[in-house]
Amino acid sequence: MENVENKKKLLIIEDDVFIRDIYQIKFEQEGFEVVMAENGVVALEKMETFLPDAILLDIIMPYMDGMEVLQKIKNNQNLKDIPIIMLTNISEKEKVEKAVEEGANDYLIKSHFTPSEVVAKVRTLLKM
């Protein structure tokens, strides 16, 4: 049994429950500790007590979009170094470029990647 202390922690911020479930199951099967947030407001609250090793962040969400969440994370001393992968269905070049400028480490267009490929991206990002 893998030691819980060694598990990489992942925060998935995604409003689509179907997508959230798929990624949660896949990452847990791969040995990650996964915390879910259905929007940016909930995510920022959860990060007061849960410090993830990486974040998967949707762009289009209610209450606070992914760009705003990204800015809040990058402006927070305790959170700014957490790697973030933007997860989106948008291939709008401007949005993506802005996300990378704002400090996102990578972006994935949901329809172009399988959950296994997303896990591989996160592992690469965390140098696992």
C-alpha positions as CSV (number, residue, x, y, z in Angstrom):
1,M,0.0,0.0,0.0
2,E,1.4,3.4,-1.0
3,N,2.1,5.8,1.8
4,V,-0.5,8.6,1.8
5,E,2.2,11.1,2.5
6,N,3.9,10.2,-0.9
7,K,0.7,10.6,-2.9
8,K,0.7,13.6,-5.1
9,K,-2.2,15.9,-4.4
10,L,-4.3,17.2,-7.3
11,L,-7.0,19.8,-7.3
12,I,-9.5,19.6,-10.2
13,I,-11.5,22.7,-10.7
14,E,-14.2,21.8,-13.2
15,D,-18.0,22.6,-13.3
16,D,-18.9,19.7,-15.5
17,V,-19.7,16.8,-13.1
18,F,-19.2,14.2,-15.8
19,I,-15.7,15.4,-16.7
20,R,-14.9,15.8,-13.0
21,D,-15.8,12.2,-12.3
22,I,-13.8,10.9,-15.2
23,Y,-10.7,12.7,-14.1
24,Q,-11.2,11.9,-10.4
25,I,-11.5,8.2,-11.1
26,K,-8.5,8.2,-13.5
27,F,-6.2,10.1,-11.2
28,E,-7.1,8.1,-8.1
29,Q,-6.4,4.9,-10.1
30,E,-3.0,6.4,-10.8
31,G,-2.3,6.9,-7.1
32,F,-3.1,10.6,-6.8
33,E,-5.0,12.2,-3.9
34,V,-7.8,14.1,-5.7
35,V,-9.9,17.0,-4.4
36,M,-12.6,18.4,-6.6
37,A,-14.1,21.9,-6.8
38,E,-17.1,22.7,-9.0
39,N,-16.0,26.4,-9.4
40,G,-13.3,28.8,-8.6
41,V,-14.9,30.1,-5.4
42,V,-15.1,26.6,-3.9
43,A,-11.5,25.9,-5.1
44,L,-10.0,28.9,-3.4
45,E,-11.8,28.0,-0.2
46,K,-10.5,24.4,-0.4
47,M,-6.9,25.7,-0.9
48,E,-7.0,27.3,2.5
49,T,-6.7,23.8,4.0
50,F,-5.6,21.7,1.0
51,L,-2.3,22.5,-0.7
52,P,-2.2,20.6,-4.1
53,D,0.9,19.6,-5.9
54,A,-0.8,20.5,-9.2
55,I,-4.1,22.0,-10.4
56,L,-6.3,21.2,-13.4
57,L,-8.3,24.3,-14.1
58,D,-11.3,24.7,-16.4
59,I,-11.6,28.1,-18.0
60,I,-15.4,28.5,-18.5
61,M,-17.1,28.2,-15.1
62,P,-19.9,29.9,-13.2
63,Y,-19.2,32.6,-10.5
64,M,-15.5,33.0,-11.3
65,D,-13.9,31.9,-14.6
66,G,-10.6,30.0,-14.8
67,M,-8.6,33.1,-15.8
68,E,-9.7,34.9,-12.6
69,V,-8.9,31.8,-10.5
70,L,-5.5,31.6,-12.1
71,Q,-4.8,35.3,-11.3
72,K,-5.9,34.8,-7.7
73,I,-3.6,31.7,-7.3
74,K,-0.6,33.4,-8.9
75,N,-1.1,36.5,-6.7
76,N,-1.1,34.4,-3.5
77,Q,2.3,33.9,-1.9
78,N,1.4,30.4,-0.6
79,L,-0.1,29.2,-3.9
80,K,1.8,30.9,-6.7
81,D,4.3,28.1,-7.3
82,I,1.7,25.4,-7.8
83,P,1.8,24.2,-11.4
84,I,-1.5,24.7,-13.2
85,I,-2.8,23.1,-16.4
86,M,-5.7,24.9,-18.0
87,L,-8.3,22.4,-19.1
88,T,-10.6,23.8,-21.8
89,N,-12.8,23.2,-24.7
90,I,-11.8,26.5,-26.1
91,S,-9.1,26.7,-28.6
92,E,-9.2,30.5,-28.7
93,K,-5.6,31.4,-29.2
94,E,-5.9,34.6,-27.2
95,K,-7.4,33.0,-24.1
96,V,-4.8,30.3,-24.1
97,E,-1.9,32.7,-24.7
98,K,-3.2,34.9,-21.9
99,A,-3.4,31.9,-19.5
100,V,0.2,31.1,-20.2
101,E,1.2,34.7,-19.8
102,E,-0.6,34.8,-16.5
103,G,1.4,31.8,-15.3
104,A,-0.3,28.6,-16.4
105,N,2.2,25.8,-17.1
106,D,0.2,24.2,-19.9
107,Y,-3.2,24.0,-21.4
108,L,-5.1,21.1,-22.8
109,I,-8.1,21.1,-25.0
110,K,-10.4,18.5,-23.4
111,S,-11.6,16.9,-26.6
112,H,-8.0,16.4,-27.9
113,F,-6.7,14.4,-24.9
114,T,-7.8,11.2,-23.2
115,P,-7.7,11.1,-19.4
116,S,-4.6,8.9,-19.6
117,E,-2.8,11.6,-21.6
118,V,-3.9,14.2,-19.1
119,V,-2.4,12.0,-16.3
120,A,0.8,11.8,-18.3
121,K,0.9,15.6,-18.7
122,V,0.5,16.0,-14.9
123,R,3.2,13.4,-14.2
124,T,5.6,15.2,-16.5
125,L,4.8,18.5,-14.9
126,L,5.5,17.1,-11.5
127,K,8.5,15.2,-12.8
128,M,7.2,11.9,-11.6
